[in-house]
């Protein structure tokens, strides 16, 4: 048996090296890892046969029939020690091939290097043939080992072999772009000139390793290397640029392809048309499609499908319908999902009647396009048309459960539960089995009308079947039950859905938490909140503050900090109310450092409480002489119109008591600029400060000072004479 290799890739002078006996290939393909010698008598027998008839051909025959790889290696080495014998390139070829096919790279490398050192006639051809053979058997690592040994021994691998190896690394099953770049570097070191195929492999490897700019550099220098770009070159670059998000540059490369009059092949069209469609570059896609047909290439169904989708997403209905007609004429009936796209396009353009005609004219008997049309009718408010369409579908036996659910769902969402139940009766008479979507729609319909008892009955029927409702139904039911203060029923629904790991709308979950907190069960609320993350429920900030508000009311300060830590661990944010709750809770426990910390974070984050809350918070910190610890926050709030006269007086007095005269005077300046005057206590403290500093004489100040002008206050407060 001979290994079949493509004649274009392998020169004739190498083909003789790969025509091996069937026993040799069988032995190689079945060789296990190196085994212990099973039968020493077989080894001795083979050695005895060779002692008197040691010749290359005899050695090859013995190696071929030796099943044990370890024995084969020992026989080969024994022959090497015989003075009258010299290995040939063929004997080396056989032992290297055996070792390589068994995956023994280290051992085969030694034999490759010995072969190169011995300079046997035909060594270069044998090594080249080994590269081809290993690549043909997907032994890329072994082929690269032979390549390295050739370079070390001064042999040069021809460009055809380099291309075969690069092709296997770039386009084969075991793609390895880094090794492809290594092989190309080895080729450059060996001064082997590349072909256009070589450069294509290189550019593909560079593109795949996010080095598209280097690939473009190689493209620009192709002429310098005596190569002209072909269709594959442009395919690689266009694909690489689009996949790296550089769609406009890909369009420029396409124009360059047209300018140099490079004719794109079928592979180019098949690759690039879907890419341009994916990026919504419809002009380029249509141009290539026309060129494809002009070149007598027959587009397959996939090309038609991506173009139809692209036309539909751009609401180019006539073009999409034209392609559908072409598909049908070419014997490629469109799949149901393509018809769904077309019907969606009709509906988005408000052409409901035209969509019906489109499906009727093409005798469509698949359910999905008609269901899409039903949804379009409902979304457009064409309920009469939807009813007629559903009746037609039912008569043709193409209406499924989803078809009925679409119309039932519309009636339920629009609070027409009577018509929904009428339709439900027709559905049951048609022997259509109800599913979870049917129940979900009915639950929503009853909730919208406030019929929560009926909705709960439907829920219990769902439970008995071990089904679950959809996201909207659970949200409507839980939220509605909380609105009417039926917290126990809401908890029952939530616990069932959480066991099914179903999610809930954040507003409905907030209502549940608030309802539980309002009943004084804050621990239960925290357990529900923890369960929310298990069910992937997104919690709004109001949910957190509802829990924190109840913790504050029930004076559970330790639980407050524990809950805060859990919030921060899951990445939750705090709003103004949450910070105010924290500060109030900490102040009630006289935890001064925590108050300072939360106040600073709150204000520096741009969250400012209302005047009453702000005054209370500043008063607490002033009473504990902590104003100097929030100086940056004070600077922030004093810059605008946040502080009133009472707050200025509080801050000035507190800062003076803490010995921060400079900050106090700066606040006084700001206060006076606004036309406010300090009260008697603040003024006396300022005057006392000036006396201590020896800046001025003490000036008496009484209640009548409030009638003084701003300039008089400045003179008295700052001690100007």
BELDA-V24306 format. One record per run of one state. SS is the DSSP state (H for helix, E for strand, - for the rest). FROM is the first residue (numbers start at 0). LEN is the number of residues. Records with the same first field share a line. If there is no record, write none. Layout:
SS->FROM-LEN ; FROM-LEN
//
This chain:
-->0-11 ; 18-3 ; 30-9 ; 52-3 ; 65-3 ; 80-8 ; 101-3 ; 118-4 ; 136-3 ; 152-6 ; 171-5 ; 189-6 ; 208-3 ; 220-2 ; 225-5 ; 243-3 ; 259-6 ; 278-3 ; 294-6 ; 313-3 ; 329-6 ; 348-3 ; 361-5 ; 379-3 ; 395-5 ; 413-3 ; 429-6 ; 448-3 ; 464-6 ; 483-3 ; 499-6 ; 518-3 ; 534-6 ; 553-3 ; 569-6 ; 588-3 ; 604-6 ; 623-3 ; 638-6 ; 657-3 ; 673-6 ; 693-9 ; 707-2 ; 718-3
H->11-7 ; 21-9 ; 39-13 ; 55-10 ; 68-12 ; 88-13 ; 104-14 ; 122-14 ; 139-13 ; 158-13 ; 176-13 ; 195-13 ; 211-9 ; 222-3 ; 230-13 ; 246-13 ; 265-13 ; 281-13 ; 300-13 ; 316-13 ; 335-13 ; 351-10 ; 366-13 ; 382-13 ; 400-13 ; 416-13 ; 435-13 ; 451-13 ; 470-13 ; 486-13 ; 505-13 ; 521-13 ; 540-13 ; 556-13 ; 575-13 ; 591-13 ; 610-13 ; 626-12 ; 644-13 ; 660-13 ; 679-14 ; 702-5 ; 709-9
//
